[in-house]
């Protein structure tokens, strides 16, 4: 079946119809569909919540596998943690809300992130100082040539800043994810902005319900909570990742350009020391402000957050990408830094 236009299935609301569309309802059906699809030489796209995809106006010339499976199963464990095996199609924020309501800490700072559970390991979703890697046990994945899913532990997923083996060429369909959460009504605060609104310091504890409430408020203020009435939320969240560059390149930037150390585990064995820069600062300091749009375009920079490219109503994928390339070219010309898109460009 051809199925709906991708504009109807993605938060950016752009994209034409796929050649074929599948939406298996159970894990067994998803495994079977994924196994068959991965053996098909035609192109394929795995789509879940559609919150991290820029789909072509021409549609997709192959199969779109829409992951819509639901279910959360608690698994017995002797380590004192709460282990949950979650179907890939479960809405992510619904899982976070359930965890907070049950007094399980570890993902409360990831509140309000759109999309589905199965997508979170793919780019090691993170926000406010926390990454999914910190609670991820493993994923059940269907790989090409396999008729059933196999478990890949988190240690084999190559998790790094907004990256994993799935973003570096590993082909497979995630059907379920296992997390290990801490039974506690408090959690650690790991981000300056969040600590400030909570009235505490980084590294201190706060009630997980309050952390979730403040994170949702912060995301709402930036247009990062999905709202059909708010065009600033018609996007993919942050469109660009914070660039990681050599320390020597960072020294060529103005002194007030924010920079942070990169974890030792992500430093190369041979080569320059790496640091992380603020993509938002770079964009703002080439003169691209909130609300900016190219002449005649229906795509624009969010009026609340410089990192977000949004659909102002009726935008096309071509308009979105034209603006993205413009931002990249300006930052590269002024600072010698190439911004990498965070969403999947289809």
QUIKAUR-V221731 format. One record per backbone hydrogen bond with DSSP energy under -1.0 kcal/mol. CO is the residue of the C=O (numbers start at 1). NH is the residue of the N-H. If there is no record, write none. Layout:
<<CO,NH> <CO,NH>>
This chain:
<<1,21> <5,8> <6,9> <15,7> <16,6> <17,60> <20,64> <22,66> <26,30> <27,31> <28,32> <29,33> <30,34> <31,35> <32,36> <33,37> <34,38> <37,40> <43,63> <45,65> <47,67> <50,11> <52,344> <54,346> <56,16> <56,59> <60,19> <62,20> <63,45> <64,22> <65,47> <71,87> <73,85> <82,181> <83,75> <84,179> <85,73> <86,177> <87,90> <88,118> <90,117> <91,95> <92,96> <93,97> <94,98> <95,99> <96,100> <97,101> <98,102> <99,104> <100,103> <103,184> <105,182> <107,110> <108,111> <110,113> <115,92> <116,119> <117,120> <119,123> <120,125> <125,132> <127,130> <130,127> <131,134> <132,135> <132,136> <135,180> <137,154> <138,178> <139,152> <140,175> <140,176> <141,150> <142,173> <143,146> <150,141> <152,139> <153,156> <154,157> <157,165> <160,163> <163,160> <164,167> <165,170> <173,142> <175,88> <176,140> <177,86> <178,137> <178,138> <179,84> <181,82> <182,105> <182,184> <185,208> <187,206> <189,203> <191,195> <192,196> <193,197> <194,198> <195,200> <201,204> <204,189> <206,187> <207,211> <208,212> <209,213> <210,214> <211,215> <212,216> <213,217> <214,218> <215,219> <216,220> <217,221> <219,224> <220,223> <227,230> <230,233> <231,234> <233,235> <234,311> <239,342> <243,277> <245,275> <246,250> <247,251> <249,252> <250,253> <254,257> <260,276> <263,266> <264,267> <273,247> <274,262> <275,245> <276,260> <278,282> <279,283> <280,284> <281,285> <283,286> <283,288> <284,287> <289,292> <292,301> <294,297> <298,312> <300,310> <302,291> <305,308> <307,239> <308,302> <310,300> <316,320> <317,321> <318,322> <319,323> <320,324> <321,325> <322,326> <323,327> <324,328> <325,329> <326,330> <327,331> <328,332> <329,333> <330,334> <331,335> <332,336> <340,241> <344,54>>
